[in-house]
Amino acid sequence: MKLELSGSGLGLLKGLAITFRHLFRPRITTQYPEQKLTVSKRFRGYELVWDRERCTGCATCAKACPQGNIEIITSMGTENDYVVDKFELDSGRCMFCGLCVESCPYEALFFSMEYELAKYRRGDLVLSRDQMKRGPDSKPSAYARPKLEPGLPRQTLLIEGSKGSKKK
Amino acid sequence: MALWPFENFWAHFAVFTILIIAFILLMVMVFIWFERRAFGPFQMRWGPNRASPWGALQPVADAIKVLLKEDIVPAVADKWVHFLAPIVGFLPVLLIFAVIPLHNGYGLIPDLNIGILYVVAISALSVVGVFMAGWGSGNKFSLLGGMRVVAQMVSYEVPLVLSILSVVLVAGSLSLNDIVGAQSIPFFVLMPLGFLIFLVAAMAEINRGPFDLLEADSELVAGFHTEYSGMKFAMFYLAEYGHALAMSAIAATLFFGGWKGPGGEYVGILWFLLKIFFVFSLLIWFRTTFPRLRVDQLMSFGWKFLFPLSLINLFIVAGQVILWGEIPWWAIFINFPVAIALIYLWSRLFKLGGGRVEVRA
């Protein structure tokens, strides 16, 4: 006679063994303010990055924006070109669709990798030209700009160096 | 009582009442922290770790938060019953600790000659508080939740008491201090089946672990205390963890030898605390592992599985007591296989129906 073991409470013991093993597994929590994960290379982050040298003031981005968030005012320059006098983005109403970045014919507009830019006042959400200007500190994302991709760090899903990240 | 300076009964009474209330409130906070902290590694996370090192002040923060909350009484509530229910629910928890010996002969009334009977009677009282809460809320779902708690607690009281009875049979006394004194070998080794039944029934009795379907955090609002907020809710929370503490203390007393342990006369309370924490860790482990039962599964498990097994356990222990007088240490080699065989046998005889609903054509 063979003992039929299913349904005799062995499953409970197995479950107990599994949870007990969990006690010694590494913890996967990212302790956010102290530890941060690297976002995707094609991250559609808050705050656009605007390249002043490349921008011709064509206002394609403003036309592409479904919300009409981008305000751009240009005047005639000296060398048969436009000078951008005002370039503002009301990021409070932005839905991060990315149409402005995709539509820019001169690749002058990028998404950024930033995501921690909560503000206390609604007026602070309107980003001025200087806030968006591309400089050494700005971190343009590779969204719709595949050329940038090799220079960006790999996305991480677990904290590097924490007990949670398994080296392969 | 050589160590104790208060020979006067009233001085003894006052000091121990204050000590016990302080002990319970402190231990409940430690338990809440310990449980939340212990859930962390079980679920591969950290648990509370923001308020002070290791999150040790987390229960304090929670207590302050809950004290500052608005106390809402529903317009249709039975005001007095609604007000009294948390008190009636919490009081028995305090009363249980009156008879638990913290050390050899130390406690409020550690030598009460019907100690364990008193514990059983008093702990059953908190059902009244729960039902009052369900009724007094003036809300049919709270009432249903309260009735379910009553059904569960009354059902699991039976195997709980029967497994306690087997301990009483072996120890030959109802006094908790004598029961501890009788344990030269801890009773959970001599009566593994009785200990398992006690543990499962206790988990059901205090509405936690896999038996918390009445206030299932992830499924329901809260069961019987849906309409409670602020301090009154805190009282229920306190009563819940106080009950867990009381059950851990009773299990430590009945099956793990209470204050007994190596290391001199003065460390009995430490051994007792250590055993309480051990039992509570078991409860945490079970709670984080087992899936929640359905109501019909709960009832049939209580009545068809635990109740007959606890009766059989009682008969076996009674037979052994008649045969040998005091159960000898080599009874371990008989009782463990018997326990395993009985659990296996009963799992064959007992079917839950597997959640199928029969539809008639």
Interface residues (C-beta under 8 A of the other chain):
Chain A: L3 E4 G7 S8 G9 L12 G15 L16 I18 T19 F20 H22 L23 F24 R25 P26 R27 I28 T29 Q31
Chain B: G40 P41 F42 Q43 M44 R45 W46 N49 W285 F286 T288 T289 F290 I343 Y344 S347 R348
